[in-house]
């Protein structure tokens, strides 16, 4: 719920540069509850492999999701 409120705020209609939007999204992804949910997801191999394929990452277990999404190549695919 906290994450959805943050994301809703990002897209509330205020004019922001691409970098500002990216920074706000990365900040929202730092939410402890969200990161724990992602860790639980990647414990199952099939789900982890699907996420790695989408994010173009070889092994998500060794990387921080916010850092992966901060890469321009990944960010551009998602957003």
C-alpha positions as CSV (number, residue, x, y, z in Angstrom):
1,X,0.0,0.0,0.0
2,X,2.8,2.4,0.8
3,X,4.5,1.7,-2.5
4,X,1.3,2.3,-4.5
5,X,0.9,5.7,-2.8
6,X,4.4,6.7,-3.7
7,X,4.0,5.6,-7.3
8,X,0.6,7.4,-7.5
9,X,2.4,10.6,-6.2
10,X,5.0,10.3,-9.0
11,X,2.4,10.3,-11.7
12,X,0.2,12.9,-10.1
13,X,0.6,15.3,-13.1
14,X,3.5,17.4,-11.9
15,X,5.9,18.1,-14.7
16,X,9.2,16.3,-14.0
17,X,12.2,15.5,-16.1
18,X,12.8,11.9,-17.0
19,X,15.7,11.7,-14.4
20,X,13.4,13.0,-11.7
21,X,10.8,10.4,-12.5
22,X,13.4,7.7,-12.6
23,X,14.9,8.8,-9.2
24,X,11.4,8.8,-7.6
25,X,10.7,5.3,-8.9
26,X,14.0,4.0,-7.7
27,X,13.3,5.6,-4.3
28,X,9.9,3.9,-4.1
29,X,11.5,0.6,-4.9
30,X,13.7,0.9,-1.8
31,X,10.6,0.1,0.3
32,X,11.5,-2.7,2.7
33,X,8.2,-4.5,2.2
34,X,8.6,-4.4,-1.6
35,X,12.2,-5.7,-1.5
36,X,11.2,-8.6,0.8
37,X,8.4,-9.5,-1.5
38,X,10.8,-9.6,-4.4
39,X,13.2,-11.7,-2.4
40,X,10.4,-14.2,-1.8
41,X,9.5,-14.2,-5.5
42,X,13.1,-15.0,-6.7
43,X,13.4,-18.0,-4.4
44,X,11.3,-19.9,-6.9
45,X,13.5,-20.6,-9.9
46,X,10.8,-20.3,-12.6
47,X,9.8,-16.9,-11.3
48,X,13.4,-15.7,-10.9
49,X,14.2,-16.8,-14.4
50,X,11.2,-14.9,-15.8
51,X,12.1,-11.7,-13.9
52,X,15.8,-12.1,-15.0
53,X,14.7,-12.5,-18.6
54,X,12.5,-9.4,-18.5
55,X,15.1,-7.3,-16.7
56,X,18.0,-8.6,-18.9
57,X,20.0,-9.8,-15.9
58,X,22.0,-13.0,-15.7
59,X,21.6,-13.6,-12.0
60,X,19.2,-11.4,-10.0
61,X,20.2,-13.1,-6.7
62,X,23.5,-11.3,-6.7
63,X,22.1,-7.8,-7.6
64,X,19.9,-5.2,-6.0
65,X,16.6,-4.8,-7.9
66,X,16.6,-1.0,-7.5
67,X,20.2,-0.9,-8.9
68,X,19.1,-3.1,-11.9
69,X,16.1,-1.0,-12.7
70,X,18.3,2.2,-12.4
71,X,20.2,1.0,-15.5
72,X,19.0,3.0,-18.5
73,X,18.6,-0.1,-20.6
74,X,16.3,-1.8,-18.1
75,X,14.4,1.3,-17.1
76,X,13.6,2.1,-20.7
77,X,12.2,-1.4,-21.3
78,X,9.9,-1.2,-18.2
79,X,8.9,2.5,-18.3
